[in-house]
Protein backbone atom coordinates (compact mmCIF):
# COMPACT_ATOMS: atom_id res chain seq x y z
CA UNK A 1 0.00 0.00 0.00
CA UNK A 2 1.52 3.36 -1.02
CA UNK A 3 2.14 5.74 1.89
CA UNK A 4 0.85 7.81 3.55
CA UNK A 5 -2.28 5.71 4.03
CA UNK A 6 -5.26 6.48 6.23
CA UNK A 7 -5.98 3.38 8.32
CA UNK A 8 -8.82 4.43 10.59
CA UNK A 9 -10.80 7.47 11.65
CA UNK A 10 -12.15 7.38 15.17
CA UNK A 11 -13.73 9.23 18.05
CA UNK A 12 -14.39 8.83 21.76
CA UNK A 13 -17.79 7.61 22.89
CA UNK A 14 -19.42 7.13 26.27
CA UNK A 15 -20.83 3.75 25.19
CA UNK A 16 -19.06 1.98 22.33
CA UNK A 17 -21.62 -0.82 21.98
CA UNK A 18 -24.61 1.53 21.84
CA UNK A 19 -22.83 3.79 19.33
CA UNK A 20 -21.83 0.76 17.24
CA UNK A 21 -25.46 -0.36 17.20
CA UNK A 22 -26.47 3.04 15.82
CA UNK A 23 -23.89 2.91 13.03
CA UNK A 24 -24.90 -0.66 12.15
CA UNK A 25 -28.65 -0.15 12.11
CA UNK A 26 -28.79 3.40 10.71
CA UNK A 27 -25.73 3.75 8.47
CA UNK A 28 -24.91 0.32 7.05
CA UNK A 29 -21.65 -0.30 8.95
CA UNK A 30 -20.52 -3.84 9.85
CA UNK A 31 -19.20 -4.50 13.33
CA UNK A 32 -15.65 -5.82 13.46
CA UNK A 33 -13.31 -6.57 16.33
CA UNK A 34 -13.67 -5.33 19.88
CA UNK A 35 -10.39 -4.88 21.77
CA UNK A 36 -9.61 -4.26 25.43
CA UNK A 37 -6.59 -2.12 26.27
CA UNK A 38 -5.29 -2.76 29.78
CA UNK A 39 -3.31 0.47 30.31
CA UNK A 40 0.28 0.08 29.03
CA UNK A 41 2.01 2.01 26.23
CA UNK A 42 -1.10 2.53 24.08
CA UNK A 43 -2.87 4.34 26.93
CA UNK A 44 0.27 6.47 27.33
CA UNK A 45 0.27 7.17 23.58
CA UNK A 46 -3.23 8.66 23.71
CA UNK A 47 -2.54 10.66 26.87
CA UNK A 48 -4.42 8.47 29.35
CA UNK A 49 -1.67 6.63 31.27
CA UNK A 50 -2.95 3.85 33.48
CA UNK A 51 -6.41 3.83 31.85
CA UNK A 52 -8.43 0.88 30.58
CA UNK A 53 -9.93 1.40 27.13
CA UNK A 54 -12.27 -0.44 24.80
CA UNK A 55 -11.82 -0.10 21.03
CA UNK A 56 -14.64 -1.17 18.71
CA UNK A 57 -14.06 -1.19 14.96
CA UNK A 58 -16.77 -0.75 12.35
CA UNK A 59 -16.36 -1.25 8.61
CA UNK A 60 -18.04 0.34 5.60
CA UNK A 61 -16.66 -0.38 2.15
CA UNK A 62 -12.86 -0.20 2.39
CA UNK A 63 -12.84 2.11 5.43
CA UNK A 64 -12.81 1.58 9.19
CA UNK A 65 -14.30 3.69 11.96
CA UNK A 66 -12.80 3.11 15.42
CA UNK A 67 -14.77 3.89 18.58
CA UNK A 68 -12.89 4.47 21.85
CA UNK A 69 -14.63 4.02 25.20
CA UNK A 70 -12.79 4.83 28.42
CA UNK A 71 -13.63 2.02 30.86
CA UNK A 72 -11.60 3.44 33.73
CA UNK A 73 -9.26 6.39 34.03
CA UNK A 74 -5.73 6.30 35.36
CA UNK A 75 -4.98 7.95 38.67
CA UNK A 76 -5.35 11.75 38.70
CA UNK A 77 -7.05 12.06 35.29
CA UNK A 78 -10.22 14.13 35.05
CA UNK A 79 -13.47 12.60 33.76
CA UNK A 80 -14.40 13.05 30.13
CA UNK A 81 -16.80 15.75 28.99
CA UNK A 82 -19.71 15.56 26.53
CA UNK A 83 -19.63 17.47 23.26
CA UNK A 84 -20.79 21.07 23.87
CA UNK A 85 -24.46 21.29 22.95
CA UNK A 86 -23.89 24.59 21.12
CA UNK A 87 -21.07 23.27 18.88
CA UNK A 88 -21.02 24.64 15.34
CA UNK A 89 -19.26 23.54 12.17
CA UNK A 90 -16.92 26.53 12.41
CA UNK A 91 -15.69 25.77 15.96
CA UNK A 92 -12.10 24.58 15.86
CA UNK A 93 -12.84 21.31 17.66
CA UNK A 94 -15.30 20.38 14.88
CA UNK A 95 -14.63 17.18 12.92
CA UNK A 96 -16.84 14.75 11.03
CA UNK A 97 -16.76 11.81 8.68
CA UNK A 98 -18.22 12.04 5.18
CA UNK A 99 -20.15 8.87 4.32
CA UNK A 100 -20.68 8.44 0.57
CA UNK A 101 -24.08 7.13 -0.47
CA UNK A 102 -25.64 6.02 -3.74
CA UNK A 103 -29.06 7.57 -3.02
CA UNK A 104 -29.12 10.51 -0.60
CA UNK A 105 -32.87 10.66 -0.19
CA UNK A 106 -33.05 6.98 0.78
CA UNK A 107 -29.90 7.10 2.93
CA UNK A 108 -30.97 10.19 4.88
CA UNK A 109 -34.63 9.23 5.34
CA UNK A 110 -34.17 7.28 8.63
CA UNK A 111 -32.09 10.09 10.15
CA UNK A 112 -34.59 12.73 9.03
CA UNK A 113 -37.47 10.77 10.60
CA UNK A 114 -35.51 10.41 13.84
CA UNK A 115 -34.66 14.12 13.83
CA UNK A 116 -38.34 14.92 13.35
CA UNK A 117 -39.28 12.97 16.49
CA UNK A 118 -36.55 14.65 18.51
CA UNK A 119 -34.23 11.66 19.01
CA UNK A 120 -31.40 13.07 16.86
CA UNK A 121 -30.14 16.59 16.20
CA UNK A 122 -30.05 17.80 12.62
CA UNK A 123 -27.48 20.24 11.24
CA UNK A 124 -28.88 20.64 7.72
CA UNK A 125 -32.48 21.73 7.26
CA UNK A 126 -32.90 19.06 4.53
CA UNK A 127 -30.74 17.36 1.87
CA UNK A 128 -29.04 20.06 -0.22
CA UNK A 129 -27.75 20.13 -3.82
CA UNK A 130 -24.79 22.46 -4.34
CA UNK A 131 -25.50 25.08 -7.04
CA UNK A 132 -24.28 25.12 -10.64
CA UNK A 133 -22.26 28.32 -10.17
CA UNK A 134 -19.95 26.44 -7.79
CA UNK A 135 -18.11 24.58 -10.55
CA UNK A 136 -15.91 22.46 -8.27
CA UNK A 137 -18.85 21.17 -6.23
CA UNK A 138 -21.86 21.60 -8.55
CA UNK A 139 -24.36 18.78 -8.27
CA UNK A 140 -23.00 17.30 -5.05
CA UNK A 141 -25.85 16.41 -2.70
CA UNK A 142 -25.27 16.40 1.07
CA UNK A 143 -27.02 16.21 4.42
CA UNK A 144 -25.47 16.77 7.85
CA UNK A 145 -26.67 15.63 11.27
CA UNK A 146 -25.36 14.33 14.60
CA UNK A 147 -25.26 10.86 16.11
CA UNK A 148 -26.98 10.26 19.48
CA UNK A 149 -23.93 11.59 21.38
CA UNK A 150 -23.49 14.64 19.16
CA UNK A 151 -20.69 13.48 16.81
CA UNK A 152 -21.10 15.17 13.44
CA UNK A 153 -21.78 13.12 10.31
CA UNK A 154 -22.28 13.96 6.65
CA UNK A 155 -24.02 11.87 4.01
CA UNK A 156 -22.90 12.80 0.49
CA UNK A 157 -23.81 11.70 -3.02
CA UNK A 158 -21.44 12.55 -5.87
CA UNK A 159 -22.81 13.41 -9.33
CA UNK A 160 -21.42 11.29 -12.21
CA UNK A 161 -18.64 13.77 -13.02
CA UNK A 162 -17.22 14.05 -9.48
CA UNK A 163 -15.67 11.80 -6.86
CA UNK A 164 -13.48 8.73 -7.17
CA UNK A 165 -14.42 5.97 -9.63
CA UNK A 166 -15.21 3.61 -6.75
CA UNK A 167 -18.17 5.79 -5.75
CA UNK A 168 -19.75 5.14 -9.16
CA UNK A 169 -19.25 1.36 -9.29
CA UNK A 170 -22.32 -0.92 -9.06
CA UNK A 171 -23.66 -0.52 -5.51
CA UNK A 172 -22.62 -3.21 -3.01
CA UNK A 173 -24.92 -5.06 -0.66
CA UNK A 174 -24.51 -2.25 1.89
CA UNK A 175 -26.10 0.29 -0.50
CA UNK A 176 -27.10 3.05 -0.20
CA UNK A 177 -24.10 3.41 2.17
CA UNK A 178 -20.81 2.96 0.27
CA UNK A 179 -17.82 4.07 2.38
CA UNK A 180 -15.99 6.99 3.99
CA UNK A 181 -14.48 9.51 1.58
CA UNK A 182 -12.78 11.76 4.14
CA UNK A 183 -12.77 13.27 7.59
CA UNK A 184 -13.43 17.01 7.55
CA UNK A 185 -12.12 19.33 10.25
CA UNK A 186 -12.39 23.03 10.95
CA UNK A 187 -9.15 25.04 10.64
CA UNK A 188 -8.19 28.67 11.20
CA UNK A 189 -5.57 29.11 8.45
CA UNK A 190 -5.69 27.19 5.16
CA UNK A 191 -2.05 27.78 4.05
CA UNK A 192 -0.82 26.70 7.48
CA UNK A 193 -2.87 23.48 7.30
CA UNK A 194 -1.62 22.79 3.75
CA UNK A 195 1.95 23.18 4.98
CA UNK A 196 1.29 20.59 7.67
CA UNK A 197 -0.74 17.97 5.77
CA UNK A 198 1.00 18.14 2.41
CA UNK A 199 4.60 19.09 3.16
CA UNK A 200 5.06 17.33 6.51
CA UNK A 201 2.77 14.31 6.20
CA UNK A 202 2.99 13.83 2.45
CA UNK A 203 -0.67 14.04 1.44
CA UNK A 204 -1.45 15.65 -1.92
CA UNK A 205 -3.51 18.79 -2.40
CA UNK A 206 -6.86 17.99 -3.99
CA UNK A 207 -9.73 20.36 -4.54
CA UNK A 208 -9.65 23.90 -3.15
CA UNK A 209 -12.62 26.24 -3.40
CA UNK A 210 -15.04 28.56 -1.61
CA UNK A 211 -18.62 27.55 -0.82
CA UNK A 212 -21.16 30.20 0.11
CA UNK A 213 -24.75 31.29 -0.23
CA UNK A 214 -28.16 30.08 0.95
CA UNK A 215 -27.52 26.42 0.08
CA UNK A 216 -24.41 26.34 2.25
CA UNK A 217 -26.32 28.10 5.05
CA UNK A 218 -28.97 25.37 4.96
CA UNK A 219 -26.34 22.64 4.81
CA UNK A 220 -24.20 23.90 7.71
CA UNK A 221 -26.89 25.44 9.88
CA UNK A 222 -25.11 28.82 9.81
CA UNK A 223 -25.87 32.31 8.48
CA UNK A 224 -23.86 34.24 5.86
CA UNK A 225 -21.66 31.17 5.36
CA UNK A 226 -18.41 31.42 3.44
CA UNK A 227 -16.14 28.41 3.87
CA UNK A 228 -12.92 27.56 2.05
CA UNK A 229 -12.81 23.79 1.53
CA UNK A 230 -9.40 22.23 0.82
CA UNK A 231 -8.90 18.50 0.40
CA UNK A 232 -5.74 16.52 1.08
CA UNK A 233 -5.57 13.03 -0.38
CA UNK A 234 -3.52 9.93 0.25
CA UNK A 235 -2.37 7.98 -2.84
CA UNK A 236 -5.34 5.67 -2.29
CA UNK A 237 -8.38 5.63 -0.03
CA UNK A 238 -9.83 8.19 2.35
CA UNK A 239 -8.36 11.66 2.88
CA UNK A 240 -8.62 14.79 5.03
CA UNK A 241 -10.65 17.90 4.24
CA UNK A 242 -9.94 21.26 5.88
CA UNK A 243 -12.82 23.69 6.40
CA UNK A 244 -11.78 27.32 6.89
CA UNK A 245 -14.90 29.31 7.80
CA UNK A 246 -14.77 33.04 7.17
CA UNK A 247 -16.29 35.86 9.30
CA UNK A 248 -18.93 36.21 10.62
CA UNK A 249 -18.57 32.48 11.32
CA UNK A 250 -15.17 32.56 12.99
CA UNK A 251 -15.09 29.54 15.26
CA UNK A 252 -14.15 29.22 18.90
CA UNK A 253 -10.73 27.71 19.69
CA UNK A 254 -10.37 24.18 20.96
CA UNK A 255 -10.18 23.95 24.78
CA UNK A 256 -6.51 23.71 25.74
CA UNK A 257 -7.17 20.71 27.98
CA UNK A 258 -9.30 18.67 25.55
CA UNK A 259 -8.21 15.05 25.85
CA UNK A 260 -8.94 11.56 24.58
CA UNK A 261 -11.48 11.04 27.37
CA UNK A 262 -13.66 13.85 25.94
CA UNK A 263 -16.39 12.93 23.46
CA UNK A 264 -15.30 15.79 21.18
CA UNK A 265 -11.99 13.94 20.65
CA UNK A 266 -11.38 12.53 17.17
CA UNK A 267 -8.21 11.01 15.77
CA UNK A 268 -6.98 9.94 12.35
CA UNK A 269 -4.64 6.94 12.28
CA UNK A 270 -2.19 7.34 9.42
CA UNK A 271 0.56 4.96 8.31
CA UNK A 272 3.66 6.89 7.27
CA UNK A 273 7.04 5.99 5.82
CA UNK A 274 9.29 7.91 8.21
CA UNK A 275 7.91 8.40 11.70
CA UNK A 276 11.13 9.76 13.19
CA UNK A 277 11.53 12.45 10.52
CA UNK A 278 7.97 13.64 11.12
CA UNK A 279 8.41 13.67 14.91
CA UNK A 280 11.58 15.76 14.59
CA UNK A 281 10.21 18.21 12.03
CA UNK A 282 6.62 18.54 13.32
CA UNK A 283 6.98 21.81 15.24
CA UNK A 284 8.45 23.59 12.22
CA UNK A 285 5.23 22.76 10.36
CA UNK A 286 2.92 23.91 13.14
CA UNK A 287 2.41 20.47 14.66
CA UNK A 288 2.99 19.29 18.21
CA UNK A 289 4.15 15.79 19.25
CA UNK A 290 2.10 14.71 22.26
CA UNK A 291 2.53 12.52 25.34
CA UNK A 292 6.25 11.88 25.09
CA UNK A 293 6.73 11.66 21.34
CA UNK A 294 7.35 8.34 19.58
CA UNK A 295 6.15 5.46 21.78
CA UNK A 296 7.44 1.89 21.59
CA UNK A 297 4.26 -0.17 21.83
CA UNK A 298 5.73 -3.63 22.37
CA UNK A 299 3.02 -6.30 22.39
CA UNK A 300 0.34 -3.62 22.09
CA UNK A 301 1.65 -2.79 18.64
CA UNK A 302 -0.84 -5.36 17.36
CA UNK A 303 -3.57 -2.83 18.13
CA UNK A 304 -2.34 -0.50 15.38
CA UNK A 305 -0.26 -2.81 13.19
CA UNK A 306 3.07 -1.26 14.16
CA UNK A 307 5.53 -1.42 17.04
CA UNK A 308 6.03 2.37 17.07
CA UNK A 309 3.55 5.24 17.04
CA UNK A 310 3.31 8.99 17.56
CA UNK A 311 0.32 11.02 18.72
CA UNK A 312 0.52 14.34 16.88
CA UNK A 313 -1.59 17.51 17.02
CA UNK A 314 -2.06 19.53 13.84
CA UNK A 315 -1.83 23.35 13.96
CA UNK A 316 -5.42 23.61 15.26
CA UNK A 317 -5.11 20.78 17.78
CA UNK A 318 -6.81 18.01 15.77
CA UNK A 319 -5.10 14.75 16.64
CA UNK A 320 -3.49 12.21 14.36
CA UNK A 321 -1.99 8.92 15.40
CA UNK A 322 0.94 8.11 13.12
CA UNK A 323 2.28 4.58 12.86
CA UNK A 324 5.45 3.42 11.18
CA UNK A 325 4.96 1.94 7.68
N, C-alpha and C positions, 0 to 999 in steps of 0.2 A: 504494500500500500504506500503510495507516494506521500511524503510528509511536507508540511504539517497535516494532521488528520484529526478531525473532531470525533472523539470516541463517544462521549455522552454529554448531555445537558441535564442538569439536575437542580433541585431546590429542596429546602428544608420544609418538613411538614410535621404537624402535631400528631398525626395518625397515618402512618404509611399505608396500612391495609385499607383504611376507609378511602384515602385518596386514590390508591390503586384501583379500588372498585369503581370509583367515579370515572377514571380514565378508561377502564375496560368497558363499562356499560354505556358510557356516553360518547366516547371518542374513538372507539375501535382498537385500542391498544391491547396487546397480549401480555399477560403477566409472565415475567421470567424469574430469575433467581432472587432469593431473599437471603441476605448475608448479615450475620451478627459480627460486630467489631468490638472486641473486648479490650478497650483502651489501646495501649501500645503506640507504635510510631504513626499509624494512620490518624489516630485521634490527635496526636501532636501536630501532624501535617495540617489538619483543618482548624487548629487553634483551640481544641477542646481536650487538653491533656487529662488523662485519667477517666475519660467519659466512655460510656457504652453506647454504641450506635447501631441502628438497623438500617441497612440499605436494601431497597426494593427496586428492581429494574423492570421496566416496561418497554415493549418493543412495538414499533409501528413502521412498516416498510423496512428500510435498511438502518433506521435510527433507533437510539435507545435513550429513554428518559430515566434518570436515577433519582429516587426519592430517598431523603435522609431523615430519619426520625431519631431524636436524642432520647434514649431510654433512661439514662441517668447521667448527671453531670459530674465532672471531676471536682475535687475539693476547691472551694473558693470561687467557682464560676457562677455568674448570675444566670437566672432562668431566662429562657427565650421569650421574645415578644411577638405578638401577632403583627400582621401587616397593618400599617396605619389605615384606618377606614377611609380617610380622605386622600389616599394616594392618587396621583394623576400620572398620565403617560410621560409628562415632562419632568417629573421628579427624578433626581439622579440616582435613586435606588431602583428605578423601574427596569424590569426585564421581562420578556415573555418568550414563548416559543410560537413559531408560525407553523401550523399544521396545514399541509396542502390537502385539498379535497377535490373530488371530481365533480361534485354537484353541491354548490354552496347552500342553496335553499334546503335541500334534503339534509345536509350535514348540520346546519345550524338550527333546524326546526326543533329538536329536543331541547337545546339550550334556550331558545327563545320562549318555548312553552314554560320552562322552569323559571326563567326570569319573570315571566308574566305572573306566576303564582307566588313570587317573592322568595323562592328558595335559592336563586343565584342572583348575582349582580351583573347587569349589563354595562358595557362601556359604549358600544355603538348603539344608536337608536334603532337600527335595522341593518341588514346586509347592504353594503354600498358598492357601487361600480365606479371606479376612478374615471374621470372625464377624458374626452378625446384630446383636449388641449395639452394634457400632461403626457407627452409622447412616450416617455420612458415607462410610464405605468398605465397607460390608457387600456381600459378593458379589464384590468384586474378587479376581481370582486373579493371583498373582505368583510369580516364581522369579528368584533372583539368583545370579550366578556371575561368574567373571573370564575375560577373554580370555587368550590365551597369554602376554602380557606382564604380566598382573595388573590391567589396567584393569577397573573394575567395570561390570557391565551388569545391567539388569533387563528381563525379559520380563513383560508385563502384559496381562491380558484384562479389559476392562470388562464388567460385567453390562448388560443392556438399559437400565437406568434411570440409568446413570452414564457420564461421559465425553462428549466432543464428538460431534455427529451424524456427523462423518466417520468415526468409528471403528465405526459401525454400518451404513455403506453396504455394498452388495454387494462382497465381497472382490475386490481386483484380482489381476492375474496373479502378483504377488509374495506372495500369501497363502501361509502364515498370517502373514507379517510385513507390517505395514501402514504404519508410520511412527514418528517420534519424538515423544512427547507433551511431554517436558520433560527438563531436566537437573536432577538432585537433588544437593544439596551440604550437607555438615554445617556447622552454625553453632552458636555459643556462646550467642547472645542473640536470641530471635525478634523482640522489638520493635525492636531495633537494626537487624536485617536488613530488617524491613518499612520502616523509615524510609529506608533506602538504596534498596531496589528499587522501592518504590512512590512515595515522595515525591521522590527525586532523579531516578530513571530513568524514572518514569512508567508502570511496570507497574501492574496492578490486582490487589488482593487477591482471591484465589480461596478455596478451601477452607482451613479451619484446624481441626485436631483432634488428639487424642491417641490414638496406637495403643499397645497394651500387651498383655501376656498371652502364653500359650504359642505361639500362632500367629505373633506377631511375633518371638518368640525363634527359632522355626524358620526364619522368613524371613530374619532379619538375622544369624543365627549368633551371637547374644549371649544373655546370661542376665539375667533380671529387666528386660526391655526396657520402657522407657517413652520414646516419642519423639513430640514435637510436630511435626506435618507441616503446613507452611504453603505454599500455592501462590501464585505471582505470575504473572499472565498478560498477554501482549501482546494487542492488539485482535484479532489473528488469528494462528494458528499455534502453534508450540511456546512453552513458558514455562519458568520456573525454580521449583524446589521446595526449600524450606529445611527441613532435618532437624535439630531441636534435641533431642539425646539427653539424658535426665535421669540423675542418679546412680542406680545405681553405674556407668553407662556414660558417664562424662564423658571425652571424647576428648582425645588429646594435641594440643598446638598444632602448627601448620604450622612446619616449619623456616624460620628467618628468611632463609636464603639459597636457598630453593627457587627455581629458575629455569626458563625455557622449555626448557633442555636436559635437564631431569629428566623421567623418564617419568611421574611423578605430576602433571605440569603439565597442566591443562585450561584452556581458555578458551572463552568465549561471545562470539561476534561479534554485536553489536547495532547496528542502524541507529537513530539518534536524530535528533530535529529540531533540537536546539541543543547542539552539541558544546562550544562555548565556555562556555556557562552551566554545564554539568555539570562541566567542568574547574575552573572557578572555585569552585564551591560544594561540590565533592566532599568536602573534609576536614570540613566542617561536618556531613556526613551519615555520617561514619565511613569514608569512602573515601580512597584514596591514589592520585593520578596517578603513573604510573611512567615512568621512562626519558626524562625531559625534557618530559613533558606532551604537548600536541597536536603531532603530527608532520606536516609537509607531505611527502606521499609522491611527488609528481611523477609520473613515468611508472609507478612501481610502484603507483600508486593503482588500476590495473586489477586488481590482485590482490584487492582488497576492494571494488571498485565505488565508491570515493570518493577524492578527492585529499587528505583530511585524516582523521587517526585519532588515538585516544587509548587507551593501555593503562592500565587502571584496576583497582586492587585493591579488593574489597569489604571490609567490616569484619573478616572472618576471613581475608583474603588470597587468596580465590578471584579469578581474573583474568577481566576482561571486556575485549574490544577493541571500542571504540565508534567508529563511522564516521558521518560527517555525512550526514544524509538530504537 
